[in-house]
Amino acid sequence: MHELAIASAIVERAQAVAQANGGGRVLKLGLRVGEISGVDPDALTFGIDALCRGTPLEGVALEMERPKRRQRCAACKTEFEPEGFLVACPACQHQTSECIAGTELDVTYIELEDP
């Protein structure tokens, strides 16, 4: 379960940000976990909750954004959300496109209480 390692890194980052900003309690974590990032959002949430239990981060609120997979056609530059594994452009039927969204795994914000 690699989500536990990711959760650990997120919790450590939140703790470091809190310390660097006067030790205020972490109230909320904003995360962006793309649809095809390879990260299970439920497992990540479970891991964060488990790692925060018994620490100053216990009860931290999680807000998770789940960007959909988006592709950009190599020929006509149309952006689209593909169906399943299809990557052909719906506008021009070109078979080559690049993934431009859906693989994200980011901490978007850490909200702190005033110390």
N, C-alpha and C positions, 0 to 999 in steps of 0.2 A: 504494500500500500504506500506508494510514493506520495500520496496526499498528506500523510503524517509529516514527512520531511518538509514539504511545502508549508504546511501549517506551522511547523516549528520555526521556519525562517520568517514567516509573517509575524508570529508572536514576538520573536526576538527583535524584529524591526520596530514593532509598536512599542516595546519596552524601551528601546534605545531612543526613539523619538520623544517619548514621555520624559525620560531622564534629561535629554538635551534641552527640553523646554520647561525646566523647573519642577519636574516630577509630578505634573498634573495627571490625574487618573484618565486612562483611555476610555472614552465613552462609546465610540463607534469606529468601525473599520469599514472602509469602502473598497470593494474588490471588483475587478473585471476578469471574468473567467469565460473565455471564448468557447463557443459551441463545439469546436473541434480541437480544443487545447489539449485533450487527453487527460483532463482533470475532472474527477467526479465531484460536482458541487456539494452533494450530500456528505461524501466522505471528507471533503475539506472542512465543511462546517463542523462535523463531528470531531475532527482532529483539533480544530481551533478551540472548540468548547472543552474538550478533554484536557488540553494543555493549559488552558486558562483557569481550570478548576483549582481553587485554593491559592490563587495568586491575586495581585491587585487588578488583573484584567478579567477576573471572573465576572460574568454577566455582560461583557462587552457586546454591543449590538453589531450585527453584520448586515451590510447592505451589499448584495451581489448583483452586478450587472452581467447579463449573459448575451454578449454580441453574437448575432447569427453569422454564419459563414457567408462571405461575399467574394465574388470573383470579378475580375476585369478582363474583358476580351482583349487579346493581343492585337487583333486587327482593327476593330472599330471603337475600342475603349469603352464600350457599354459596361456598366456595372450591374451585377445581378446576383440574386440568391439562387444557387443551383438546387435542383431536386436530386437528392441522393448523391451518387457519385458522378453524375453527369456534369461536365465542365464546358460543354458546347454553348456558344453564345446564343441566346434566344432571339437576338436581333438579326445577326448575319450568319448564324450557324457555323462560324469558325470553330475549330476544335481545340484551339489553344487559348487558355486564359490563366491568369495568375490569381492566387488567393490574396486578398487584400484585407480581410477581416475574419475573425472567428478563431484565431489561434492565440489571442491575448491571454496573458496571465499577469495581472498588475495589481498592485495596491494603489488605488486611486486617491484615497485620503485617509488620514488618521485624525479623528476628532478628539480633542483633549478637554478636560475640565480645567478651569483656571486653578493653578496651584494655590 
